[in-house]
Amino acid sequence: MFTLPPARRSVLMAACALAAVVATAEVRYTGSDARASLLAAQVLLRTGSLHLEDELARGGGRQAVLGGGWMVHTQDGHLVPYYPVGPVLAGLPAVALANALGADMVVAAHDARLQIALAAVSVVAVFLVLHAIAALALPAPAALWLALLLVLGTSLTSTLATAFWTHDGFVVCWSLVLLLLARSELGGRPEAPWRVGALLAVALLFRPTALVLAAATFAYLATRPWRVLGQAVLGYAIGLAAVVTTNLVVMERVVPAYYHPMNWPGGRLLTGLAGVLVSPGRGLFVFSPFLLLAFLGLALPPARRRPLFWLGLGSTAALAVLVARQGNWWGGWCFGPRLLVDAVPGLAVALVLTLASLPPAPRWRRATTLALIGLGGVSVLVHTGQGLHQPATYDWNDAPAIDAAPERLFDWRDPQFLATPARNAQRRAIAAEPPPR
């Protein structure tokens, strides 16, 4: 009889528990940006194109199916998806199976259920990859608990688990890149530059920020033999050619509208940085304070000597600046630092290397462990407790709507992570009061 080793059994049980957490969550964003992706996959399977107008008409019209309809736009007289095509292509097998079982992506309930199933797969995949990275440098129990904390205490849960966003596939790709690099640097395995380059190109199908991470990765590989960098760049070039071909065939554009810089509104960098890092509405280190421990590695020579540590922090800094520079740095109607969920794998790598570099003195390890437990516990309560199981955090984005009143993101009297029905009702009552004469 086949039996799994205890360590693998623990990982499998944790993965199943994470899938259950996603399946039982009470907060969903399936009607938001991701709403058109699986519908587009259904149209692509049936017609070979992404012209959505006939399918939307069958469902009762654009307004009836997509609500506000910002998920699609008009291109050459046709309604096509506005967001990247990556989730559409990634969802094709699941949509084909769902259609065979009688589901229809025009029906919001069918679409939402399939989104959550794909979200669960994404969350579990990222957990397994992060665990594999942690296991290269930490003892097995520590690697398991840290991987769980990195998922349950960050936007990997409160964002990836609530819809099939463009972030889901992107974070999977970036995590796999970091795993390949970690296996080479920490595990002594042969370099895998072709796969690294190809994965970075595939990530571009999900989010344009993949360009920044590709640049950071190539800078990291410049510390390796030139042959490695050359193969990675060549793999990326081949993958990029495939991405361009995909865009031409499926999106009928080399550069789809979402990727055009002219469509990215500009904003004030310092305001955006404060918002995405330390604001009570979207601050990465407010919602996940345990991630600050990754910066302890700056004081630890063994961590500082690791190029992978600098890639983790450098990629995070690059993404933070890129997100902060755009006018809609808060990411619209969402929970916490959604747009910086892409930075979590890089910070995870830096944290793993920091913990592996701690001095052997018991007081260092005891203090770090206590900090990790305390700050990590708060982070899990925020992301899994509030972000997944408190519907008031969803409603917090309204009355007044967050896009019309972004100053609310800096209001410590009413932070999103403390939202409750009573607090929301109080804010609405105050907002409804007539101004004094």
Secondary structure, 3 states (H helix, E strand, C coil): CCCCCHHHHHHHHHHHHHHHHHHHCCCCCCCCHHHHHHHHHHHHHHHCCCCCHHHHHHCCCHHHHHCCCCCEEEECCEEEECCCCHHHHHCHHHHHHHHHCCCCCCCHHHHHHHHHHHHHHHHHHHHHHHHHHHHCCCCHHHHHHHHHHHHHCCHHHHCHHHCCCHHHHHHHHHHHHHHHHHHHHCCCCCCCHHHHHHHHHHHCCCCCCHHHHHHHHHHHHCCCCHHHHHHHHHHHHHHHHHHHHHHHHHHCCCCCHHHCHHHCCECCHHHHHHHHHHCCCCCHHHHCHHHHHHHHHHHCHHHHCCHHHHHHHHHHHHHHHHHHHECCCCCCCCCCCHHHHHHHHHHHHHHHHHHHCCCCCHHHHHHHHHHHHHHHHHHHHHHHHHHHHCCHHHHCCCCCCCCCCHHHHHCCCCCHHHCCHHHHHHHHHHHHCCCCC
